[in-house]
Every structure is written in structure tokens, then in C-alpha cells.
């Protein structure tokens, strides 16, 4: 039977990074095996808030590049099927009524066991299992009934999910057997913890995929980073593109130990992906991100500025702070000009009639000016940098001046002198 897996998030808000990692493992396994990856929404109502959450979940999956097969489905759509099946199990004596609810009769001898792909053999004594509710008194089916039944009806061959679901598995296995269906293969992947060993939470930083997108991370970076949370192809390779991840993914190499969300490793990885982009693709990503986040900046100027910052920033969201001086006026701190009035005035004179107004000629002119004033490079160029960019840290000074243009450069040099 061809592999068919699913991710079944609950629409309670943004797609959590843990759910995204589980979705990725499902997607990688399906694509590696030439199978299908399905999306099921485990909703219990159709409120506006649920609809918005569903849209956000889908958008986050699309941003990561996790395409699913067929239309997404809703747990709510199978409620009537679950109620009919609960009544059938009741009629067959496999369930019984309890205060209007329908409970499943768990076996009370032996063990319920399965070979977990990640954790190995797991056994539960049947005398420790509780008779779970299949359908409440109002007819609504419970999660532990609806979820495994949907897996049966959808033909799910492998259930790859977080290891917090392990306690649910024995009951679900017995229910699947009771309806005469084939039990899927289970693989319970480890939870994601902070570096302090505690469950990932707000105190550790961003938790939702959308937060990382807003912060300017590339989807390639997040895909690679998430894949390495609990899995590695060989213990050495760290940078892998989408196709390599698919070709090398092996579910049996997923670790059973909790995975630390290493912000330092993520920070190292994110810059590498930006530098791997062509200058044209980097500029395209910048223009899109800026537009999505309300920056009405000239796309052509963004594209021209992109090569100056590509080696300097690690996230798209760093561009406005690093290169915003190209798009708006600056207000340099007089203290940062460091008494550079003579150099600023001399730079004004040197650049006023310079032809051509290009980086190489600008550098030659300003270095000659610094030599004439007997100033070291830092003494000479720091005041200029602060005057024209508003900051002590910026892209290459001479290239920035060229792109900024003669008129704006001279205007800012003169304003800085006046402010001293």
C-alpha cells in the first residue's frame, strides 16, 4: 500500500513550531517514499476565529513549502459518521451506555503493544486502560474516537506525531481493531524543548511559524533548521536544501530524545542561506518582505541597495534598520560625529565636483582628503558615516555614498556640520 500520512493541527491559533516540525517530518517521509501528505483540521466548530486560524495554518505550511495532497478536510465533517459507528459498536456489545454517553469496552487482560518506529516496542497493560468515551451524551464524538477513525477512513498508513500522544495510542489501537481495520504504523517524535530543558514557551522567544516569517527568516532556513530538530542524516551534514532533505530523510533516524531549540545554531544558519541567494533573488525577497510589512519603498532602489547588505544581514527584517537611510532622512547624534567637523567640511569640498560620482573615485578622493588632514581612516570616515547614514554601522561607506547620490550626501554632510 502506498504511504499516506497526515498532519492534523487544531485551529486554536498560529501554527506552533512543534506542529510545524511534525508536519515537516510527515511531508519529508511522504515525499521520500513517493506517497501522500494530507492536511486535516481537527475542529469542533465553524466560528470566524476557527476559519482565521485555518487560513493562518495553511499559509504557514505554504510558506515553508509543505504542499499537501488533495483538499484539506475537517474533523467536524465526520461527526455523523462517528456517531453512527459508535451506535454500531454499542449494538455489537463492544461499547456500552453510561449516563447517556457511549463508552468503549477496553480489553482487561494481556497488553496492548506496538512497534514504534522512533521509540521501539511499547507495551501497555490492558488492565490499566480505562473504558474511554466514544460519544458524549449530546452525540459529539471524542478525540480518541474521531482521530483514529478518520485515519482509517482516510487510509492513513503511518501516524507520525508528537510523543505527547503516546498515552492515547493504546486506546486508539483497540478501537481500530474493534472496527476490523488495519492498525497504522506509529512513529512518536520527540518534543521540542528550550535550551534550558523545559518545554518550549514564550519565555524562550518566538513560537509560531508566522513570527519567524515576520522576523524576516527565509523559509529555506526554517525548513532546514526544523528538519534537524530530532533528525540528522549522518551526524555531520547541517546545510541541506529541500531536495536533499527529501532524498536523505529516514524516519528510523529520528531520535527519541527531546530536541533542544538552539537559537544560536539557528542564528548561524540563517545568515548562510541569505548569502547563498543570487543578488537578484535576494533583492526579490527583500522587495516582497518589505511590501508585506508596510514599507512603501522604491523597489528599484531596494534592488540596488541589496548587494550592499547581503553579506551583512542574517534576516530580511534587518534591512530597514541597516539600510533605511537610503529611503528616509537621518538624524545623527552629534556626539557620534566625534568632533569631525573639519573632515566633514573637507569631504563636502572633495565630493562637490567629483566626476564620475562612483565608489572607486569617492574612496580615492576621501582618502586623499584624510591624508591631507593627517587623519587616520577611522578618524576620517567615522564622522562621514554617521553624517550620511545616521549610524556608526552601515553598508560599505563609499558604495553607500554612490547609491545615496551627490545631492543627498552633500546635504547630509552640511547638516551634520551645522549640528555640531
C-alpha positions in Angstrom: 0.0 0.0 0.0 1.4 3.5 -0.9 2.5 5.6 2.1 -0.2 8.1 3.2 0.4 10.4 6.2 -1.3 13.4 7.6 -0.9 16.4 9.9 -3.9 17.2 12.0 -3.5 20.6 13.7 -6.1 22.0 16.0 -7.2 25.5 14.8 -6.5 27.3 18.1 -4.2 29.9 16.7 -0.9 30.2 14.8 1.0 27.1 13.7 3.3 26.3 16.6 6.9 25.5 15.7 6.5 22.0 17.2 3.5 21.2 15.0 5.4 22.6 12.0 8.3 20.2 12.7 5.9 17.3 12.9 4.3 18.4 9.7 7.7 18.6 8.1 8.6 15.0 9.2 5.3 13.8 7.7 5.9 15.7 4.5 9.5 14.5 4.1 8.5 10.9 4.7 5.7 11.1 2.2 7.8 12.7 -0.5 10.8 10.4 0.2 8.5 7.4 -0.2 6.5 8.7 -3.1 3.4 8.8 -1.1 0.8 11.3 0.0 0.7 14.1 2.7 -2.8 15.0 3.8 -4.0 18.0 5.9 -6.8 17.5 8.3 -8.1 20.2 10.6 -9.3 18.9 14.0 -12.0 21.5 14.6 -15.2 21.2 16.6 -16.9 24.3 15.4 -17.0 26.7 12.5 -16.6 30.1 14.1 -14.9 33.0 12.4 -11.9 32.6 14.8 -11.5 29.0 13.6 -11.7 30.0 10.0 -9.0 32.6 10.5 -6.8 30.1 12.3 -7.2 27.6 9.5 -6.2 30.2 7.0 -3.1 31.0 9.1 -2.2 27.3 9.4 -2.4 26.8 5.7 -0.4 30.0 4.9 2.4 28.9 7.3 2.6 25.5 5.7 2.7 27.0 2.2 5.4 29.5 3.3 7.5 26.5 4.4 6.8 24.8 1.1 4.9 21.9 2.6 2.3 21.2 0.0 -0.5 18.8 0.8 -2.3 16.3 -1.5 -6.0 16.7 -2.2 -8.3 19.2 -0.4 -7.9 19.7 3.3 -10.6 18.1 5.4 -12.3 18.9 8.7 -12.9 16.7 11.7 -16.3 18.3 12.0 -17.4 16.8 8.7 -17.1 13.3 10.1 -19.2 13.8 13.2 -22.3 12.0 11.8 -20.1 9.0 10.7 -18.6 8.8 14.1 -22.0 8.8 15.8 -23.3 6.0 13.6 -20.2 3.9 14.2 -20.5 4.4 18.0 -24.1 3.1 17.8 -22.8 0.1 15.8 -20.2 -0.7 18.4 -22.9 -0.4 21.0 -25.1 -2.8 19.2 -22.2 -5.3 18.8 -21.5 -5.2 22.5 -18.1 -3.6 22.1 -19.4 -0.5 23.8 -21.9 0.3 26.5 -24.1 3.3 27.6 -23.0 5.3 30.6 -25.2 8.3 31.7 -26.2 8.9 28.1 -22.7 8.6 26.7 -21.3 5.6 24.8 -18.1 4.0 26.3 -15.8 1.6 24.6 -15.0 -1.7 26.3 -11.3 -2.0 26.7 -9.7 -5.4 27.0 -8.8 -6.2 30.6 -6.2 -8.9 30.1 -2.8 -9.0 28.4 -1.1 -6.0 26.9 -1.7 -3.6 24.0 1.6 -3.2 22.2 3.1 -1.7 19.0 6.4 -1.3 17.3 7.0 2.4 17.3 9.4 3.5 14.5 11.0 6.0 16.8 10.7 4.6 20.3 10.8 0.9 19.6 8.4 -1.6 21.2 5.9 0.0 23.6 3.5 -2.1 25.8 0.6 -1.0 28.0 -1.0 -3.5 30.4 -4.7 -3.7 29.4 -5.9 -3.8 33.0 -4.6 -0.2 33.3 -6.6 1.1 30.3 -9.8 3.0 31.1 -13.0 2.5 29.1 -13.0 5.7 27.1 -16.0 7.7 26.0 -16.6 7.3 22.2 -19.6 9.7 22.0 -20.8 12.1 24.7 -24.4 12.4 25.8 -25.0 15.1 23.3 -23.7 12.8 20.5 -20.4 14.6 19.9 -17.5 12.1 19.4 -14.3 12.4 21.4 -10.8 13.0 20.0 -9.7 9.4 20.9 -12.5 8.1 18.8 -12.8 10.6 15.9 -9.0 10.8 15.2 -8.3 7.1 14.7 -11.5 6.6 12.7 -10.5 9.4 10.4 -7.1 7.7 9.9 -9.0 4.5 9.0 -11.4 6.3 6.6 -8.5 8.3 5.0 -6.3 5.3 4.5 -3.5 6.7 6.7 -0.7 4.1 6.7 1.7 5.9 9.1 0.8 8.2 12.0 3.8 10.4 12.7 3.0 12.7 15.7 4.4 14.1 18.9 5.3 11.8 21.7 2.8 13.5 24.0 0.2 11.3 22.1 1.8 8.1 23.3 -0.8 7.7 26.2 -3.6 8.0 23.6 -2.2 5.2 21.4 -3.3 2.0 23.2 -7.0 3.1 23.3 -6.9 4.2 19.6 -5.3 0.8 18.6 -8.0 -1.1 20.3 -10.7 0.9 18.7 -9.2 0.5 15.3 -9.0 -3.3 15.9 -12.6 -3.3 17.1 -13.9 -2.0 13.8 -11.9 -4.6 11.9 -9.5 -2.1 10.3 -5.7 -2.3 9.9 -3.7 -0.5 12.6 -1.4 2.1 11.1 2.3 2.3 11.8 3.1 4.7 14.6 6.1 7.0 15.0 6.1 9.3 18.0 8.7 12.1 17.6 10.2 13.9 20.5 9.0 17.2 21.9 10.9 20.4 21.3 12.4 22.0 24.4 14.2 25.2 25.1 18.0 25.1 25.8 17.1 25.0 29.5 15.5 21.6 29.1 12.0 22.9 29.6 9.1 22.8 27.2 9.3 25.5 24.5 7.3 28.5 25.6 7.1 32.3 25.1 9.9 32.9 27.5 12.3 31.2 25.1 11.3 33.5 22.2 9.2 33.1 19.1 7.0 30.0 18.9 4.8 30.4 15.8 5.9 30.0 12.2 4.4 33.3 11.4 6.6 35.0 13.9 9.7 33.8 12.2 8.3 34.8 8.8 7.6 38.3 10.1 11.1 38.5 11.6 12.5 38.0 8.1 13.7 34.4 8.2 13.9 32.6 4.8 11.6 29.6 4.5 14.6 27.5 3.4 16.4 28.3 6.6 13.4 27.3 8.8 12.9 24.1 6.8 16.5 23.1 7.2 16.6 24.0 10.9 13.3 22.3 11.7 14.4 19.1 9.9 17.5 18.9 12.2 15.3 19.1 15.4 15.5 15.4 16.3 16.8 14.0 13.0 20.1 14.0 11.2 21.2 12.1 8.1 24.7 11.4 9.3 25.5 13.5 12.3 27.7 15.9 10.3 25.7 17.5 7.5 23.9 20.6 8.6 23.1 22.7 5.5 20.7 20.9 3.2 18.2 22.2 0.6 14.7 20.9 0.1 15.5 18.2 -2.5 18.4 16.9 -0.4 16.2 16.7 2.7 13.7 14.7 0.8 16.2 12.3 -0.7 18.0 11.7 2.6 15.2 11.6 5.1 15.0 8.4 7.1 12.2 8.0 9.7 14.3 5.4 11.6 17.0 8.0 12.2 14.6 10.3 14.2 15.9 10.5 17.8 13.7 9.6 20.7 15.3 12.2 22.9 13.8 15.7 23.3 15.1 18.2 20.8 16.6 21.5 22.0 15.6 24.6 20.1 19.1 26.1 19.7 18.7 29.8 18.9 22.5 30.1 18.4 22.6 27.4 15.8 19.6 29.0 14.1 21.3 32.4 14.0 24.3 30.8 12.4 22.3 29.0 9.8 20.0 31.9 8.8 22.8 34.1 7.5 24.3 31.4 5.4 21.1 30.9 3.4 20.8 34.6 2.6 24.4 34.6 1.3 23.6 31.6 -0.9 20.9 33.5 -2.8 21.8 35.2 -6.1 21.7 39.0 -5.8 18.6 39.1 -7.9 16.8 36.6 -5.8 17.8 38.3 -2.6 16.5 41.6 -3.9 13.3 40.0 -4.9 12.8 38.5 -1.4 13.5 41.9 0.1 11.0 43.7 -2.1 8.3 41.2 -1.2 9.0 41.2 2.5 9.1 45.0 2.7 5.8 45.3 0.8 4.2 42.7 3.1 5.2 44.7 6.1 4.1 48.1 5.1 7.3 49.6 3.7 6.4 51.7 0.7 10.0 51.9 -0.6 11.1 52.2 -4.2 11.6 48.7 -5.4 14.4 49.7 -7.8 16.3 51.4 -5.0 15.8 48.4 -2.8 17.3 46.2 -5.6 20.3 48.5 -5.9 20.9 48.5 -2.2 20.5 44.7 -1.8 24.1 43.8 -2.9 25.5 46.2 -0.3 23.8 44.4 2.6 23.6 40.8 1.5 26.9 39.9 3.3 25.9 42.0 6.4 22.4 40.9 7.5 21.0 37.5 8.5 17.3 38.2 8.3 15.2 40.3 5.8 13.8 42.2 8.8 17.3 43.6 9.5 17.3 45.5 6.2 15.2 48.6 7.3 17.5 49.2 10.3 20.6 48.6 8.4 19.8 50.4 5.1 16.8 52.6 5.9 19.0 55.7 5.4 18.6 55.2 1.7 14.9 55.8 2.0 14.4 58.4 4.7 16.2 61.3 6.3 18.6 60.7 9.2 19.2 62.5 12.4 22.8 61.7 13.5 23.8 62.0 17.2 26.2 65.0 17.4 28.2 63.0 20.0 28.8 60.3 17.4 30.3 62.8 14.9 33.3 62.8 17.3 34.5 66.3 16.5 34.8 65.5 12.8 33.8 69.0 11.6 37.0 69.6 9.6 36.7 66.3 7.8 33.0 66.8 7.1 33.7 70.2 5.6 36.6 68.9 3.6 34.6 65.9 2.3 32.0 68.3 1.1 34.6 70.2 -0.9 36.1 66.9 -2.2 32.8 65.4 -3.4 31.0 68.6 -4.7 32.6 68.4 -8.1 33.8 64.8 -8.3 33.4 63.1 -11.6 32.3 60.4 -12.0 30.5 60.1 -8.7 31.3 56.4 -8.2 32.6 54.3 -5.3 36.2 54.0 -6.5 36.6 57.7 -7.2 34.8 58.6 -3.9 37.2 56.4 -2.0 40.2 57.9 -3.7 39.0 61.5 -3.0 38.1 60.9 0.6 41.4 59.0 1.4 43.4 61.8 -0.1 41.4 64.3 2.0 42.1 62.3 5.1 45.8 62.2 4.3 45.9 65.9 3.8 44.3 66.5 7.2 46.7 63.9 8.7 43.8 61.8 10.0 43.7 58.0 10.4 40.9 56.2 8.4 38.7 55.7 11.5 39.0 59.4 12.5 38.2 60.5 9.0 35.5 58.1 7.9 33.5 57.6 11.1 32.1 61.2 11.1 31.2 60.8 7.4 29.5 57.5 8.0 27.4 58.9 10.9 26.5 62.0 8.9 25.3 60.3 5.8 23.8 57.1 7.3 22.9 58.2 10.8 24.7 55.3 12.3 28.2 54.0 13.2 27.4 50.8 11.4 26.4 50.7 7.8 27.0 49.0 4.5 30.2 49.9 2.7 30.7 53.7 3.1 31.9 54.5 -0.4 29.3 52.3 -2.2 26.6 53.8 0.1 27.6 57.3 -0.8 27.5 56.4 -4.5 24.0 55.0 -4.2 22.8 57.8 -2.0 23.9 60.3 -4.7 25.7 63.5 -4.6 22.8 65.8 -3.7 21.7 63.8 -0.6 25.3 63.2 0.5 26.3 66.8 0.4 23.1 67.9 2.1 23.7 65.5 5.0 27.4 66.4 5.3 26.4 70.1 5.6 23.5 69.4 8.0 25.9 67.5 10.2 28.4 70.4 10.3 25.6 72.8 11.2 24.5 70.4 14.1 28.0 70.4 15.7 
